Amino acid sequence: MAPDPTRASDDGPVYEILDFDALEGWADDDHGAALTAFLETCRDLKDPDWRALCRAARDDPEPRAFFELFFRPVRITHGAPGALFTGYFEPELDGARHPGGKYRWPVYKMPPEAREAGQWLSRSEILTSDVMQGRGLEIAWVDDPVELFFLQIQGSGRIRLPDSDVIRVGYGGSNGHEYRSIGVEMIRREILPSHRVSAEVIKNWVRRNGAAGEELLLHNPSYVFFREVSEVPADKGPLGAMNRSITAMRTIAVDPAYTPLGAPVWIEKDGRDAMRRLMIAQDTGSAIKGAQRADIFAGTGADAGKWAGTLKDPGQMFVLLPIQRAYALLPDPTL
């Protein structure tokens, strides 16, 4: 079947329904790994169409046949047609349950007034006042404020304690301010050229530049609070937006305005480490906006962070929708 472009409205998304043989590399993927990731969150899908598919997935089907039988690939575009793929990971920080020595920077729970306010104090106001002090809101103290800043960008992570125990933290809310990219600001200030900007380069610059580095981090008014989620087993990934563990190299963060959470998504990522793979949309992110936008979860730790921190590649992505939902996007021929 040739792609059949349809439009939801004059200024809305454009949908193209394709056959699976139009997906480059589809036959070569490990569909079983994708099915395992799909099962992690499908139990939480409430819509009857999706619930029926989840029941079928639990009946131990042949994985590739399952996806081809019950879904159709849909390319959704709205504005720029090409995709942008970036990466994220679960950081590991060194910390302690109590302050002292090198452990000086607190990881905070969300205060009740911030949850009620919608938009609360800015990052600068939180960090340069005593509004958080003496309230028992600290989960732990870590040894590096720069890594703490990037923990907030990732939204979850692990804190290694001196006794080798681990605290796992997940997103607990934010102060309601819009995220501002430090990398974009460094380019604007002509600190770095755009081709050199990466997480590691930013971290190194901030650490080398003392007060100027601290000031640069305050350019981002958004502040993320955490909650302890150490009940998640160590062999499982961190919790995503669906409050279930996500899977390295099988989970993507998407814009749920276009891609339903829990849906399988075929990605064709070009550039470095080109990838043709069936992923599951199990997470979101404040910087992930648009129909052709995805953040690939790389895993846990420094190696995953290095891979994710330099990823910024083009390509295209296709959402696998239940057949009846896919064809409901076609225009009514009687209109």
Sequence and secondary structure as in RCSB ss.txt:
>XXXX:A:sequence
MAPDPTRASDDGPVYEILDFDALEGWADDDHGAALTAFLETCRDLKDPDWRALCRAARDDPEPRAFFELFFRPVR
ITHGAPGALFTGYFEPELDGARHPGGKYRWPVYKMPPEAREAGQWLSRSEILTSDVMQGRGLEIAWVDDPVELFF
LQIQGSGRIRLPDSDVIRVGYGGSNGHEYRSIGVEMIRREILPSHRVSAEVIKNWVRRNGAAGEELLLHNPSYVF
FREVSEVPADKGPLGAMNRSITAMRTIAVDPAYTPLGAPVWIEKDGRDAMRRLMIAQDTGSAIKGAQRADIFAGT
GADAGKWAGTLKDPGQMFVLLPIQRAYALLPDPTL
>XXXX:A:secstr
   EEEESSTTS EEEE  GGGSTTGGGS HHHHHHHHHHHHTT  SHHHHHHHHHHTT   HHHHHHHHEEEEE
EESSS SEEEEEEEE EEEEESS BTTB EEEE   HHHHHHSS   HHHHHTSSTTTTSS EEEEES HHHHHH
HHHHS EEEE TTS EEEEEEEEE S     HHHHHHHTTSS GGG  HHHHHHHHHHTHHHHHHHHTT    EE
EEE TTS TTS  B TTSSB  TTTEEE  TTTS TT EEEEEE STT EEEEEEEEE  TT  STTEEEEEEEE
SHHHHHHHHT EEEEEEEEEEEHHHHHHTS  TT 
